[in-house]
Amino acid sequence: MYNKVILVGNLTRDIELRYSQNGSAIAKTAIATSRKFTVNGEKKEETCFVDITFFGRSGEVANQYLRKGSKILVEGRLSFEQWVDQTSGQKRSKHSVIVETMQMLDSRGEGGSQGGYNEYSDAGNSGYDAPAPKAAYTPPPSYSKPAPARMPENNLPEIDINEDEIPF
């Protein structure tokens, strides 16, 4: 079976960071995604709110860099949670997303990450390995510019997408 969810949206609240008894971080928040569409010439928008949970180092990273309103892309798996409400005694349930990979999409000027986005993947790993800095390429002294490569023909069909339907 395959269980994968990809969401792009804004956080609806600050992250609540807690630690389990074995010291592993558990960070919870929610994301709001929206979809714009037209019905009978009338423009409409629907918003979907989804609870998300980060585990391990990714929860600590998210708590450090993300706040309410932060734009983020998350990849993860859908989870079904069930519990008994302590006040009414009724059974309750909800779906949420367990985050496996995140990309912070805010620009530096908006209080987010530098360069448009930063990607972080925990992928079942509690340790965070920062990506190595990329060194600038310097061609050797005898370098000569190669002839331009012939571009392949574009055989992709053209898709007509209304920009109002893109959620970000």
Summary of the structure (lengths in Angstrom):
residues: 168
radius of gyration: 21.3
end to end distance: 29.5
largest distance: 78.3
contacts: 373
relative contact order: 0.19
helix: 9%
strand: 43%
